[in-house]
Amino acid sequence: MRINILVATAVTGVFGIALSLSACTSTVTGTASPAASASTGTTPTNSDVFAGLNACQVLDQLNAGQGFEPGRNISARNQCNATKPGFGSYALALDSVQGLSGSLLRTPAR
């Protein structure tokens, strides 16, 4: 019995090594460099970072295949809620005006 276990372990190990060696066989030559950017590196403070994004579409993509009902818009500020029967719900708000300062937890200094 012990020999069967050792043989099975050895075969599994050899298969794993062969699989890992064959997984990455091609090499791309050249030098890595960042993509060219059209911006000057500064973002205006009044720009809408969520322009063109619909909260319900984003939430539906995130929940795809997990049994959630399609998201429904629940406010005028691009906020969506999707429920899953027997589980609960997820919500997403894409509001560039609100910012993060109002939602961050503040802990007292120790």
C-alpha positions as CSV (number, residue, x, y, z in Angstrom):
1,M,0.0,0.0,0.0
2,R,2.8,2.4,0.9
3,I,4.4,1.8,-2.5
4,N,1.2,2.7,-4.3
5,I,1.0,6.0,-2.4
6,L,4.6,6.8,-3.3
7,V,4.1,6.0,-6.9
8,A,0.9,8.1,-7.1
9,T,2.7,11.0,-5.4
10,A,5.7,10.8,-7.8
11,V,3.4,10.6,-10.9
12,T,1.4,13.7,-9.6
13,G,4.7,15.6,-9.0
14,V,6.1,14.8,-12.4
15,F,2.8,15.8,-14.1
16,G,2.8,19.1,-12.1
17,I,6.3,19.9,-13.1
18,A,5.6,19.1,-16.8
19,L,2.5,21.3,-16.7
20,S,4.3,24.2,-15.1
21,L,7.2,24.0,-17.6
22,S,4.8,24.0,-20.6
23,A,2.6,26.7,-19.3
24,C,4.9,29.6,-20.2
25,T,6.9,28.8,-23.3
26,S,6.9,31.9,-25.3
27,T,8.9,35.0,-24.7
28,V,8.3,38.5,-26.0
29,T,11.4,40.5,-26.8
30,G,11.6,44.3,-26.3
31,T,11.6,46.8,-23.5
32,A,8.6,47.5,-21.3
33,S,7.5,51.1,-21.1
34,P,4.3,52.9,-19.9
35,A,1.6,53.8,-22.5
36,A,1.6,57.3,-23.7
37,S,-0.9,59.5,-21.9
38,A,-2.9,62.3,-23.4
39,S,-3.3,64.1,-20.1
40,T,-0.9,66.5,-18.5
41,G,-0.9,64.6,-15.2
42,T,-3.3,66.9,-13.5
43,T,-7.0,66.3,-13.0
44,P,-9.4,69.2,-12.6
45,T,-11.1,69.2,-9.2
46,N,-14.6,69.6,-10.8
47,S,-14.3,66.7,-13.3
48,D,-16.8,63.9,-13.1
49,V,-14.7,60.7,-12.8
50,F,-17.8,58.6,-13.3
51,A,-19.0,60.3,-16.5
52,G,-20.5,57.7,-18.8
53,L,-20.7,55.0,-16.1
54,N,-24.1,53.7,-15.1
55,A,-24.1,52.2,-11.5
56,C,-26.7,49.6,-12.5
57,Q,-24.7,48.4,-15.5
58,V,-21.5,48.2,-13.4
59,L,-23.3,46.3,-10.5
60,D,-24.9,43.9,-13.0
61,Q,-21.5,43.1,-14.5
62,L,-20.0,42.5,-11.0
63,N,-22.9,40.2,-10.0
64,A,-23.2,38.3,-13.3
65,G,-23.7,34.6,-12.8
66,Q,-24.3,34.8,-9.1
67,G,-28.1,34.7,-8.9
68,F,-28.7,38.4,-8.3
69,E,-31.7,40.1,-9.8
70,P,-31.0,43.0,-12.2
71,G,-30.0,46.2,-10.4
72,R,-32.6,48.9,-10.0
73,N,-31.8,52.6,-9.8
74,I,-32.7,53.9,-6.3
75,S,-31.8,57.6,-6.4
76,A,-31.1,60.5,-8.7
77,R,-27.4,60.3,-7.9
78,N,-26.5,57.2,-9.9
79,Q,-27.1,54.7,-7.1
80,C,-28.2,51.1,-7.8
81,N,-29.3,48.2,-5.6
82,A,-29.3,44.5,-6.6
83,T,-30.9,41.8,-4.5
84,K,-30.4,38.0,-4.3
85,P,-33.2,36.1,-2.8
86,G,-32.2,34.3,0.4
87,F,-28.9,36.3,0.6
88,G,-29.3,40.0,0.7
89,S,-28.3,42.9,-1.5
90,Y,-25.4,44.9,-2.8
91,A,-25.6,48.6,-3.6
92,L,-23.3,50.9,-5.6
93,A,-23.3,54.7,-5.8
94,L,-21.2,56.5,-8.4
95,D,-21.4,60.0,-7.1
96,S,-18.4,62.2,-8.0
97,V,-19.7,65.1,-5.9
98,Q,-20.0,63.3,-2.5
99,G,-16.3,62.2,-2.3
100,L,-14.9,59.9,0.3
101,S,-14.5,62.2,3.3
102,G,-18.1,61.8,4.4
103,S,-17.9,58.0,4.3
104,L,-14.6,57.2,5.9
105,L,-14.6,55.9,9.4
106,R,-12.8,58.1,11.8
107,T,-11.1,56.4,14.7
108,P,-9.9,58.3,17.8
109,A,-6.1,58.6,18.2
110,R,-4.6,56.3,20.8
